Amino acid sequence: MKRKAPIEAWIPKFLTSDPPRAKSLVVTIFGDSIAPHGESIWLQSLIDLLRPFGVNERLVRSSVFRLVEEEWLVAERHGRQSRYSFTASGRKRFERAHDRIYFASERRWNGEWMLVIVPPAKFPAKVRAALQRELAWEGFRRIAPGTFARPAGDRWAVEEIAERAGAAGKIALCSARDFEPAGRGSLRQMIERYWDLRGISGAYGKFIRRFGALLGMMPREGVIAPEQAFVIRTLLIHSFRRVLLHDPRLPAELLPDDWLGRKAYELCRSLYHLTYLDSEQHMRRVLGPAAVARPAPYFQDRFGGLPVPPEVVNSIQIRA
């Protein structure tokens, strides 16, 4: 019996040891592959894209149905067929996640903190839970009842969260600075208590071990099978996104010098570059050449710039 190539063996092993949840995988594929290629997809094409991950048609349909209920996706009926795309709010969430995933985002810090005050009496439990979940995604932590904080907060992101949760104009935003940045009771000292950097570093370490081993299996010349490339690229972004969900993206001044998030980003960048062109061939086969030939301009900017597909180069040369 013919022995499987290392990459062929790696994929089923990964899917068995850490099977991705179908609904979350649909979001990953929409953000990574569908949004840049026309922003919508036929349901049957989505079913075809998810088949190599061991996700059956029934599970795809139920996952898409739940994402419509949660206002991530919207359906457009064409006779007996449906085409799905991000809702307006889903697109905003995608745009925020896009920069976090594909661009190194450490910022210099001027020492300013942002505080978000959510008066408990003003909101039902469901709204408070939604606010806390979304603020946590933005790197805020609850430091007191109804009070959330983070260094170098983004005012516009917080206002968008409040609007989506139905709390626009009902929360307070303010800034704060330490009187003694290195003294007792300083805001800086709360980092270790409220931001689990050790746990996040551990998650990055697991990502590096799993995908670092895969990097050693990748051919330096030649190509890999398009479907394999698509599966690897999707699992790569899916796994990286899961770690980023818990990473508050603190300023560089508050992170350890050997912060594993930097190494994880570089590993993700390297593997994405190695799988990108072959995975686009699989997309072209499933979605059709017209949907994939010209991705959105921002797509080529991912991870410091992606190589331009040969067919696009050729089309430019022909027009010239």
C-alpha positions as CSV (number, residue, x, y, z in Angstrom):
1,M,0.0,0.0,0.0
2,K,1.3,3.4,-1.0
3,R,2.4,5.5,2.0
4,K,0.8,8.9,2.4
5,A,2.9,12.0,1.9
6,P,3.5,13.9,5.2
7,I,1.0,16.7,4.3
8,E,-1.7,14.2,3.3
9,A,-1.3,12.5,6.7
10,W,-1.1,15.8,8.6
11,I,-4.6,17.0,7.5
12,P,-6.7,14.1,8.7
13,K,-4.7,13.9,11.9
14,F,-5.4,17.6,12.6
15,L,-9.1,17.3,11.8
16,T,-9.4,14.2,14.1
17,S,-7.4,15.7,17.1
18,D,-9.0,19.2,17.0
19,P,-12.1,19.1,14.8
20,P,-13.3,22.7,14.1
21,R,-16.9,23.6,14.8
22,A,-18.9,23.8,11.6
23,K,-20.5,27.2,12.3
24,S,-17.2,28.8,13.2
25,L,-15.5,27.2,10.2
26,V,-18.2,28.7,7.9
27,V,-17.3,32.2,9.3
28,T,-13.6,31.6,8.7
29,I,-14.2,30.6,5.1
30,F,-16.5,33.5,4.5
31,G,-14.0,36.0,5.9
32,D,-10.8,34.4,4.4
33,S,-12.1,33.2,1.0
34,I,-15.6,34.3,0.1
35,A,-15.6,38.0,1.1
36,P,-12.7,39.0,-1.2
37,H,-14.2,37.0,-4.1
38,G,-17.6,38.7,-4.7
39,E,-18.7,38.6,-1.1
40,S,-21.4,36.0,-1.7
41,I,-21.7,32.3,-2.5
42,W,-24.3,29.7,-3.5
43,L,-25.2,27.3,-0.7
44,Q,-24.2,24.3,-2.8
45,S,-20.8,25.8,-3.5
46,L,-20.3,26.4,0.3
47,I,-21.3,22.7,0.9
48,D,-18.6,21.7,-1.7
49,L,-16.0,23.9,0.0
50,L,-16.7,22.3,3.4
51,R,-16.7,18.7,2.3
52,P,-12.9,18.1,2.6
53,F,-13.2,19.1,6.3
54,G,-15.6,16.3,7.0
55,V,-18.6,18.6,7.3
56,N,-21.7,17.1,5.8
57,E,-24.5,18.9,3.9
58,R,-27.0,18.8,6.8
59,L,-24.4,20.4,9.2
60,V,-23.6,23.1,6.7
61,R,-27.3,24.0,6.3
62,S,-27.9,24.1,10.0
63,S,-24.8,26.2,10.6
64,V,-25.8,28.7,7.9
65,F,-29.3,28.9,9.3
66,R,-27.9,29.8,12.8
67,L,-25.6,32.4,11.3
68,V,-28.6,34.0,9.6
69,E,-30.4,34.0,12.9
70,E,-27.4,35.6,14.6
71,E,-27.3,38.3,11.8
72,W,-23.9,37.3,10.5
73,L,-25.3,36.2,7.1
74,V,-28.2,37.1,4.9
75,A,-29.8,34.9,2.2
76,E,-30.9,35.9,-1.3
77,R,-33.4,33.6,-2.9
78,H,-33.1,32.7,-6.6
79,G,-35.9,30.2,-7.2
80,R,-35.1,27.1,-5.3
81,Q,-31.5,28.1,-4.7
82,S,-30.0,30.5,-2.1
83,R,-27.0,32.8,-2.2
84,Y,-25.4,33.9,1.1
85,S,-23.4,37.0,2.0
86,F,-22.4,39.0,5.1
87,T,-25.1,41.3,6.6
88,A,-24.0,44.9,7.1
89,S,-23.2,44.2,10.7
90,G,-21.4,40.9,9.7
91,R,-19.3,42.8,7.2
92,K,-18.3,45.3,9.9
93,R,-17.2,42.5,12.2
94,F,-15.3,40.9,9.3
95,E,-13.5,44.2,8.6
96,R,-12.4,44.6,12.3
97,A,-11.2,41.0,12.4
98,H,-9.5,41.3,9.0
99,D,-6.9,43.8,10.2
100,R,-6.2,41.8,13.4
101,I,-5.5,38.6,11.5
102,Y,-3.6,39.7,8.4
103,F,-1.6,42.7,9.6
104,A,0.9,43.0,12.4
105,S,-0.8,45.4,14.8
106,E,1.4,46.3,17.8
107,R,1.1,50.0,18.5
108,R,3.2,52.5,20.4
109,W,1.6,53.6,23.6
110,N,1.3,57.0,25.1
111,G,0.3,55.7,28.5
112,E,-3.4,56.4,28.1
113,W,-6.1,53.9,29.2
114,M,-9.7,53.8,28.0
115,L,-12.5,53.1,30.5
116,V,-16.0,52.0,29.4
117,I,-18.8,52.4,32.0
118,V,-21.9,50.2,31.6
119,P,-24.5,51.2,34.2
120,P,-26.0,47.8,35.2
121,A,-29.5,49.1,35.9
122,K,-29.9,50.4,32.3
123,F,-29.6,47.1,30.5
124,P,-31.2,43.7,30.6
125,A,-28.9,40.7,31.2
126,K,-28.8,39.8,27.5
127,V,-27.5,43.2,26.5
128,R,-24.9,43.3,29.3
129,A,-23.7,39.8,28.2
130,A,-23.4,40.9,24.6
131,L,-21.5,44.1,25.6
132,Q,-19.1,42.1,27.8
133,R,-18.4,39.6,25.1
134,E,-17.8,42.2,22.4
135,L,-15.7,44.3,24.7
136,A,-13.6,41.3,25.6
137,W,-12.9,40.7,21.9
138,E,-11.6,44.3,21.7
139,G,-9.3,43.6,24.6
140,F,-11.2,45.2,27.4
141,R,-11.5,43.5,30.9
142,R,-14.0,44.1,33.6
143,I,-12.0,45.7,36.5
144,A,-15.1,46.6,38.6
145,P,-18.9,46.1,38.3
146,G,-20.0,47.8,35.1
147,T,-16.4,49.1,34.4
148,F,-14.2,47.9,31.6
149,A,-10.7,49.0,30.8
150,R,-7.8,48.5,28.4
151,P,-4.7,50.4,27.4
152,A,-4.9,52.2,24.0
153,G,-8.6,51.6,23.4
154,D,-10.4,52.3,20.1
155,R,-13.3,54.7,20.6
156,W,-14.9,54.0,17.3
157,A,-14.9,50.2,17.8
158,V,-16.5,50.7,21.2
159,E,-19.2,52.9,19.8
160,E,-19.9,50.4,17.1
161,I,-20.2,47.6,19.7
162,A,-22.7,49.7,21.7
163,E,-24.8,50.4,18.6
164,R,-24.9,46.8,17.6
165,A,-25.9,45.8,21.1
166,G,-28.7,48.4,21.3
167,A,-26.7,50.5,23.9
168,A,-25.8,53.5,21.8
169,G,-25.7,56.7,23.9
170,K,-26.2,54.7,27.1
171,I,-22.6,53.9,28.1
172,A,-19.8,56.3,29.1
173,L,-16.3,56.4,27.7
174,C,-13.4,58.2,29.4
175,S,-9.6,58.1,29.5
176,A,-7.3,57.6,32.4
177,R,-3.6,57.8,33.2
178,D,-1.5,56.5,36.1
179,F,-0.2,59.1,38.6
180,E,2.7,56.6,39.3
181,P,3.0,54.2,36.4
182,A,5.3,51.8,38.3
183,G,3.9,52.4,41.8
184,R,1.6,50.3,43.9
185,G,-2.0,50.2,42.7
186,S,-1.1,51.4,39.3
187,L,-3.2,50.5,36.2
188,R,-0.1,48.8,34.7
189,Q,0.1,46.4,37.6
190,M,-3.4,45.1,36.7
191,I,-2.1,43.6,33.5
192,E,-1.1,40.3,35.1
193,R,-4.3,40.0,37.1
194,Y,-6.9,40.8,34.4
195,W,-5.2,40.0,31.1
196,D,-4.2,36.3,31.0
197,L,-1.0,36.8,29.0
198,R,0.4,33.4,30.2
199,G,-2.6,31.5,28.9
200,I,-2.6,33.4,25.6
201,S,1.1,32.8,25.2
202,G,0.4,29.1,25.8
203,A,-2.2,29.1,23.0
204,Y,0.3,30.8,20.7
205,G,2.8,28.1,21.6
206,K,0.4,25.3,20.7
207,F,-0.3,27.0,17.4
208,I,3.4,27.4,16.7
209,R,4.1,23.7,17.5
210,R,1.3,22.4,15.3
211,F,1.8,24.6,12.3
212,G,5.6,24.8,12.7
213,A,5.7,21.1,12.1
214,L,3.6,21.5,9.0
215,L,5.9,24.3,7.7
216,G,8.7,21.7,7.7
217,M,6.6,19.4,5.4
218,M,5.8,22.1,2.8
219,P,7.6,21.7,-0.5
220,R,10.0,24.6,-1.3
221,E,9.6,24.0,-5.0
222,G,6.6,22.8,-7.0
223,V,3.0,22.8,-5.8
224,I,0.7,20.9,-3.6
225,A,-2.8,19.7,-4.5
226,P,-5.2,22.6,-4.7
227,E,-7.7,21.1,-2.4
228,Q,-5.0,20.3,0.2
229,A,-3.8,23.9,0.0
230,F,-7.3,25.2,0.5
231,V,-7.8,23.0,3.6
232,I,-4.4,24.0,5.1
233,R,-4.9,27.7,4.4
234,T,-8.4,27.6,6.0
235,L,-7.3,25.6,9.1
236,L,-4.3,27.9,9.5
237,I,-6.5,31.1,9.6
238,H,-9.2,29.3,11.6
239,S,-6.7,28.3,14.3
240,F,-4.9,31.7,14.3
241,R,-8.3,33.5,14.6
242,R,-9.2,31.3,17.6
243,V,-6.1,32.5,19.5
244,L,-6.6,36.1,18.4
245,L,-10.1,36.0,19.9
246,H,-8.4,35.9,23.3
247,D,-5.5,38.2,22.6
248,P,-6.2,41.7,23.8
249,R,-3.4,43.1,21.5
250,L,-1.8,45.1,24.3
251,P,0.8,47.8,23.4
252,A,4.3,46.6,22.8
253,E,5.4,48.3,26.0
254,L,3.2,46.0,28.1
255,L,4.3,42.7,26.4
256,P,7.3,40.5,27.2
257,D,10.2,40.9,24.8
258,D,9.8,37.3,23.7
259,W,6.1,37.5,23.1
260,L,5.0,34.4,21.1
261,G,2.3,36.4,19.3
262,R,5.0,37.9,17.0
263,K,6.4,34.4,16.1
264,A,2.9,33.0,15.5
265,Y,2.1,35.9,13.1
266,E,5.3,35.3,11.1
267,L,4.6,31.5,10.9
268,C,1.0,32.2,9.8
269,R,2.3,34.6,7.2
270,S,4.8,32.1,5.8
271,L,2.3,29.3,5.5
272,Y,-0.3,31.6,3.9
273,H,2.2,32.6,1.3
274,L,3.0,29.0,0.6
275,T,-0.6,27.9,0.2
276,Y,-2.2,31.0,-1.3
277,L,-1.8,30.4,-5.0
278,D,-2.7,26.7,-5.0
279,S,-5.7,27.2,-2.8
280,E,-7.0,29.8,-5.2
281,Q,-7.0,27.1,-7.9
282,H,-9.4,25.1,-5.7
283,M,-11.6,28.2,-5.2
284,R,-11.6,28.7,-9.0
285,R,-12.7,25.2,-9.5
286,V,-15.6,25.3,-7.0
287,L,-16.8,28.9,-7.5
288,G,-15.9,29.3,-11.2
289,P,-13.1,31.4,-12.8
290,A,-15.1,34.6,-13.0
291,A,-15.6,34.8,-9.2
292,V,-11.9,34.2,-8.4
293,A,-9.9,35.9,-11.1
294,R,-10.0,39.4,-9.6
295,P,-10.2,39.4,-5.8
296,A,-10.8,42.6,-3.9
297,P,-7.8,45.0,-3.9
298,Y,-7.3,44.6,-0.1
299,F,-6.8,40.8,-0.6
300,Q,-3.3,41.2,-2.1
301,D,-2.2,43.4,0.9
302,R,-2.6,40.5,3.4
303,F,0.5,39.5,5.3
304,G,2.7,42.2,3.8
305,G,1.6,41.5,0.2
306,L,0.7,38.3,-1.6
307,P,2.1,37.2,-4.9
308,V,-0.1,38.2,-7.9
309,P,-1.7,35.1,-9.5
310,P,-0.2,34.4,-13.0
311,E,-3.6,34.7,-14.7
312,V,-3.9,38.3,-13.4
313,V,-0.4,39.1,-14.5
314,N,-1.2,37.7,-18.0
315,S,-4.5,39.6,-18.3
316,I,-2.7,42.9,-17.4
317,Q,0.0,42.2,-20.0
318,I,-2.6,41.4,-22.7
319,R,-4.5,44.6,-22.1
320,A,-1.2,46.6,-22.1
